Amino acid sequence: MLIEASTLTGFKIAATDGSVGSVTDFLFDDASWTLRWVVVETGTWLSGRKVLLPVSVLGHPDTSARSFPVRLTMASVKESPVIDTHKPVSRQHEERMYSHYNMSPYWGNGFYMGGYGGWTGGMSEAHYADSRLRQGTLDAKRNRQRHQDDDLHLRSIDAVTGYDLLATDGSIGHVEGFLIDDADWTIHFLTVDTKNWWPGKHVLISPRSAKDVSWAENLVNLDVDRKTVMDSPTYDPSVPVDSAFEARMARHYIPDATHEAAV
């Protein structure tokens, strides 16, 4: 199910033997657009310390209780490496965290894991597999470079909310939110506030349309023009995004997907 990331802020984190705090933010990988870590405010339990937990330990969210069960004990969270969550997190920091939790890092096999929510709607299996392989090769190269240079590659959902979105021919608004899949924690869409450009229109943009994110300029650069965005399927925030809507989005932004599906 796709949910707005901001609605999870404040959810309690329930370890196997007690509460460890509440969700304040998520960190995502800007190459694969997948959530990697949840930022947890521990409150008085750890004297206001914030901790990072890998999203892989999160169980299915209980929306009625506003909580996440996690497969960790309070002791393991308490003894986790201290991280300054106000600063970007490097690959080396992540390695220490995964080692502490006795887990394999997501980059271990060198291939692409998650991201973009698949975009399978309207695509043939061969088209999708080929795109995944090309992306995997690219991500493996990026991961090697980041590991060698200790590049800082994780950024927060909270920080990127509000970033300007720049199409190839001008601004289309700014990032209003993130629609994420609570099954695999991929970011399927950015929700866009277009009120300064197109009043009354709600728009979704897939991270696949993002060329890069400029942290210095608070900017997400897109590889589509404004008309393409304007002609995209209308998004109604009050209606859940289903597979049919995602398929329409895929066919609009990836025209060859429709052709290949028909072959």
Residue pairs with C-beta under 8 A, 6 or more apart in sequence:
1 181
1 182
1 183
1 240
2 179
2 180
2 181
2 182
2 188
2 189
2 240
2 241
3 61
3 179
3 180
3 182
4 177
4 178
4 179
4 180
4 191
5 26
5 35
5 157
5 177
5 178
5 179
5 180
6 157
6 161
6 177
6 178
8 23
8 26
8 61
9 23
9 24
9 25
10 22
10 23
10 66
11 22
11 23
11 61
11 66
11 67
11 68
12 19
12 21
12 22
12 23
12 65
12 66
12 67
12 68
13 19
13 20
13 21
13 22
13 23
13 38
13 40
13 53
13 67
13 68
13 70
14 20
14 67
14 68
14 69
14 70
15 70
15 72
15 73
15 74
15 77
16 70
16 71
16 72
16 73
17 73
17 74
18 74
19 45
20 40
20 42
20 45
20 51
20 70
20 72
20 74
20 77
21 40
21 41
21 42
21 43
21 45
21 46
21 51
22 40
22 41
22 43
23 38
23 39
23 40
23 41
23 68
24 39
24 40
24 41
24 50
24 158
25 38
25 39
25 85
25 156
25 157
25 158
26 35
26 37
26 38
26 39
26 55
26 156
26 157
27 35
27 36
27 37
27 38
27 39
27 52
27 89
27 154
27 155
27 156
27 157
28 34
28 35
28 36
28 154
28 155
28 156
28 157
28 178
28 187
29 36
29 115
29 153
29 154
30 153
30 154
30 155
30 213
31 115
31 139
31 142
31 143
31 153
32 112
32 113
32 114
32 115
32 116
32 139
32 186
33 115
33 116
33 186
33 187
33 207
33 210
34 106
34 113
34 114
34 115
34 184
34 185
34 186
34 187
35 55
35 157
35 180
35 185
35 186
35 187
36 54
36 55
36 94
36 106
36 154
36 185
37 52
37 53
37 54
37 55
37 89
37 94
37 97
37 154
38 52
38 53
38 54
38 55
38 58
38 68
39 50
39 51
39 52
39 85
39 156
40 50
40 51
40 52
40 53
40 77
41 48
41 50
42 48
42 49
42 50
42 51
42 77
46 78
49 82
50 83
50 85
51 77
51 80
51 83
52 80
52 83
52 85
52 89
52 97
53 70
53 72
53 77
54 97
54 98
54 101
54 103
55 185
56 103
56 106
57 70
57 71
57 72
57 101
58 68
58 69
58 70
58 185
59 68
59 69
59 70
59 71
60 69
60 182
61 67
61 68
61 182
62 68
62 69
72 101
76 100
76 101
79 100
80 97
80 100
80 101
81 93
81 96
81 97
81 100
83 89
83 93
83 97
88 152
88 153
88 154
88 155
89 152
89 154
90 150
90 151
90 152
90 153
91 107
91 143
91 146
91 147
91 150
91 151
91 153
92 150
94 105
94 154
95 105
98 104
98 105
106 113
106 114
107 113
107 143
107 147
110 140
110 143
110 144
111 136
111 139
111 140
112 132
112 135
112 136
112 138
112 139
112 140
114 184
114 185
114 186
115 135
115 139
115 186
115 187
115 207
116 186
116 187
116 188
116 206
116 207
116 208
117 181
117 186
117 187
117 188
117 189
117 206
117 246
118 128
118 186
119 128
119 206
119 208
119 246
119 250
119 254
119 257
120 128
120 250
121 243
121 244
121 246
121 247
121 248
121 249
121 250
121 251
121 257
122 247
122 250
122 251
122 254
122 257
122 258
122 261
123 131
123 250
123 254
123 257
123 260
123 261
124 257
124 260
124 261
124 263
126 260
127 256
127 257
127 260
145 151
146 153
155 213
155 215
157 178
160 175
160 213
160 220
161 175
161 176
161 177
161 178
162 174
162 175
162 218
163 174
163 175
163 213
163 218
163 219
163 220
164 171
164 173
164 174
164 175
164 217
164 218
164 219
164 220
165 171
165 172
165 173
165 174
165 175
165 190
165 192
165 205
165 219
165 220
165 222
166 172
166 219
166 220
166 221
166 222
167 222
167 224
167 225
167 226
167 228
167 229
168 222
168 223
168 224
168 225
169 225
169 226
170 197
170 226
171 196
171 197
172 192
172 194
172 197
172 198
172 203
172 222
172 226
172 229
173 192
173 193
173 194
173 195
173 196
173 197
173 198
173 203
174 192
174 193
175 190
175 191
175 192
175 193
175 220
176 190
176 191
176 192
176 193
177 190
177 191
178 187
178 189
178 190
178 191
179 187
179 188
179 189
179 190
179 191
179 204
179 241
180 186
180 187
180 188
181 188
187 207
188 206
188 241
188 246
189 204
189 205
189 206
189 207
189 241
189 249
190 204
190 205
190 206
190 207
190 210
190 220
191 202
191 203
191 204
191 235
191 237
192 202
192 203
192 204
192 205
192 229
194 201
194 202
194 203
197 226
198 230
201 230
201 234
202 234
202 235
202 236
202 237
203 229
203 232
203 235
204 232
204 235
204 241
204 249
205 222
205 224
205 229
206 249
206 253
208 253
208 254
209 222
209 223
209 224
209 253
210 220
210 221
210 222
210 223
211 221
211 222
211 223
212 220
212 221
213 219
213 220
213 221
214 220
214 221
224 253
228 252
228 253
231 252
232 249
232 252
232 253
233 245
233 248
233 249
233 252
235 241
250 257
251 257
251 258
